[in-house]
Amino acid sequence: MLDAGIDKAHRDTVLGHSLQGMDAHYLVPSEDSLRHAMDRFSKWLDKQLADASASVDQNVDQNKKRT
């Protein structure tokens, strides 16, 4: 989530971590901002998965090795 650009308050809220100190009073994300953060993270994750699958060799040798 950090690599996707999601700030700490949103990451903590999404992951179920409690906000500590003054964060608990001033940095309570709204539902709209959480939705925006999750949309941003989902787009980032989709791109990461697409990039990873594009680099995977899909060829499999189906011939049995003869000994």
C-alpha positions as CSV (number, residue, x, y, z in Angstrom):
1,M,0.0,0.0,0.0
2,L,2.9,2.3,0.7
3,D,4.2,1.7,-2.9
4,A,0.8,2.5,-4.2
5,G,0.9,5.9,-2.5
6,I,-1.6,5.3,0.2
7,D,-1.0,7.4,3.3
8,K,-0.4,6.0,6.8
9,A,-3.8,7.0,8.2
10,H,-5.6,5.2,5.4
11,R,-3.3,2.1,5.5
12,D,-3.8,1.8,9.3
13,T,-7.6,2.1,8.9
14,V,-7.8,-0.4,6.1
15,L,-5.5,-2.9,7.9
16,G,-7.5,-2.5,11.2
17,H,-4.7,-0.8,13.1
18,S,-5.8,1.7,15.7
19,L,-4.7,5.3,15.2
20,Q,-2.5,6.4,18.1
21,G,-1.8,9.7,19.7
22,M,-3.2,12.8,18.0
23,D,-3.9,10.8,14.9
24,A,-6.9,9.3,16.6
25,H,-8.5,12.7,17.0
26,Y,-7.5,14.5,13.8
27,L,-6.8,11.9,11.1
28,V,-10.0,9.9,10.9
29,P,-10.5,9.1,7.2
30,S,-14.0,9.5,5.7
31,E,-15.7,6.7,3.8
32,D,-15.2,8.6,0.6
33,S,-11.4,9.0,1.2
34,L,-11.1,5.3,2.2
35,R,-12.9,4.3,-1.0
36,H,-10.6,6.5,-3.0
37,A,-7.6,5.0,-1.3
38,M,-8.8,1.5,-2.0
39,D,-9.5,2.3,-5.6
40,R,-6.0,3.7,-6.0
41,F,-4.5,0.6,-4.3
42,S,-6.6,-1.8,-6.5
43,K,-5.5,-0.1,-9.7
44,W,-1.9,-0.3,-8.5
45,L,-2.2,-3.9,-7.6
46,D,-3.9,-4.8,-10.9
47,K,-1.0,-3.2,-12.7
48,Q,1.6,-5.1,-10.6
49,L,-0.2,-8.4,-11.3
50,A,-0.5,-7.7,-15.1
51,D,3.2,-6.8,-15.3
52,A,4.2,-10.0,-13.4
53,S,2.0,-12.2,-15.6
54,A,3.3,-10.6,-18.8
55,S,6.9,-11.7,-17.8
56,V,5.9,-15.3,-17.1
57,D,6.9,-17.8,-19.8
58,Q,3.7,-19.8,-20.6
59,N,5.5,-22.5,-22.6
60,V,5.5,-25.9,-21.1
61,D,7.3,-28.8,-22.7
62,Q,4.7,-31.6,-23.0
63,N,7.1,-34.3,-24.3
64,K,8.1,-36.9,-21.8
65,K,11.8,-37.4,-21.3
66,R,13.0,-40.8,-22.5
67,T,15.5,-42.5,-20.4
